[in-house]
Amino acid sequence: MSTSPSIRQTVRAYHEARFRGDVAAAAALIADEFTFRSPFVSSTSPTGHLDGLDGLLGIVTGVDLISELYGDTEATLIYDVHTASPVGTQHTAEHFRLRDGRITAITLLFDSAPWQAVMAAVGPQS
């Protein structure tokens, strides 16, 4: 099975844009019809799932990409997000679906239990 270079380029560009805080560049790689799911957020908005990114990036001290898996219409990244928080290092998997060179769906998987206390300490967001 051959892997289209555009799948890798699109997913890596999205990943890198998001972790440098470039919402516009990340959103530009997302299709109009889009779904996002994570333990804390679900969204159908190409930018809605990026809301609050500044807050997350404010505690991220580094990201180590562990594995990249690419198919004809999908990709999976496995990475560690290092944080300056009680959570420490968050092991993360992210699955992408793509069509016509744009991301149509993202499923972000991580153990949310360590974040419960952090979220409670921050309190409700207005």
N, C-alpha and C positions, 0 to 999 in steps of 0.2 A: 504494500500500500504506500503510495507516495503522499507526502505531506506538502500542501501548498505553502510556500514561504510567506504568503500574505497572512495566513492564520497566525504564525509565530510573530510576525512583525506587528500585527494588530494587537495581539494579546500583550506582548512585551511593552509596546508603546503605551497601552492603557495602564498597565501595572506601574511602569516608571512614572508616568504623568500623575497618577493618583498619589504615589508616595512622595512626590516632590510638591504636591499641593496644587497642581495645575488642573483645576476642575474643567476649564474650557477645553483643554487638550484631551482629557479623559472622555468628556461628554461627546466630543466630536467623533469618537470611534464607536459610538453606540447608535444602534438603529432606532428609528422612530418607534417601532413596535418592540418593546423591551420589558423584561421582568427581572427583578432582583429579589433574592431571598437570602437572609442571614438569620442568626439566632435573635437579633434585636430589630431588624428592619426588613420590611417588604415594600417594594415600590414598583410602579410601572412607568415611572418618570425617568428619562435619560439623565437627569441631574438630581432627582429627589434622593436617590441612594447615596449621593455624595454630600448631602447636607450634614453638617457636623464634622466634616473632614478636618477642618482646622483644629478642632478640639482633640481629635485623635492624634494628628501629626504633632501636636504640642507635647505629647508624651512619648512619641516614637523616637527611639535612639538609634535604630538601625533595622534593616530588613535583610535577611539572608535567604536567598532563593536556593532551595534544596533540590527540586526536581521540576522538570517541564515535560509534559506529555502532550503531543499534538496529533490530531486526526484530521480528516478532510473537512469537518464542520464543527469541531470541538477542540477544546484544550483544557488541561488541568495544570495548575501551578500549585506546588507545595512549598511553603516558606515559613520561616520563623520571623515574627515581629517582636523585636526587643523594645520594651517600654520602661520608662522611668515611673513605674507605678507598682503597687503591691503585686500585680499580676506577673511582672517580670517578662519572661519570654512566652509569647502566645504561638503555639503550633497551629498552622492554618493551611487549609486546602481551599482552592477556588476553582470551580468548574465553569467554563465558558461555552456557550453555543454561538455560532456565527453563521451569517448568511450574507452573501455578496460583499464580503470583506468588512462587515460591521458586526458588532456584538449584539446579539438578540436576547441573551439571557446569561445571568451570572448567579451561581449558587455559592455562597461563602460559608464554609464550615469551620467551626472552632468550638472548643469547650467554653461555653458561656458562664459556667459556674464561678470561676474566679472573678469575673467582671460584676457579679451581682452586688457585692459589697461596695465596689467602686461606684457603680451606678446609684446605689442607695445613698452614698455619701455626697454625691454631686446633687442629688435631689431632682425634682421634676424640672424639665426644660420648658421654658415658656416661648 
